[in-house]
Amino acid sequence: MDALVWCDTTARTDGTQKTAEARVGEILGRYGAESVVGRFIRRAAPEIFAAVARVETALTVQPR
């Protein structure tokens, strides 16, 4: 699940990377903070950021 969240929040459609914080901000900007989507993403943001951190930590210790 963490890997899926990481992929969804850190990769742009053109394959370049972005931060999870930028992705959450993009969603809030698109839908508005008080929309259903905006309220959900604000509530989910701490777990999204935690999942991304876990994957990024695993990537740094995993030999390539």
Number of C-alpha atoms within 10 A of each C-alpha: 7 17 13 11 17 21 15 15 20 17 15 13 7 6 8 8 12 12 15 23 14 12 16 19 16 12 16 19 11 12 13 14 16 11 12 10 15 19 14 13 18 16 11 12 14 11 13 20 18 15 19 23 15 13 16 15 11 11 11 9 8 8 6 5
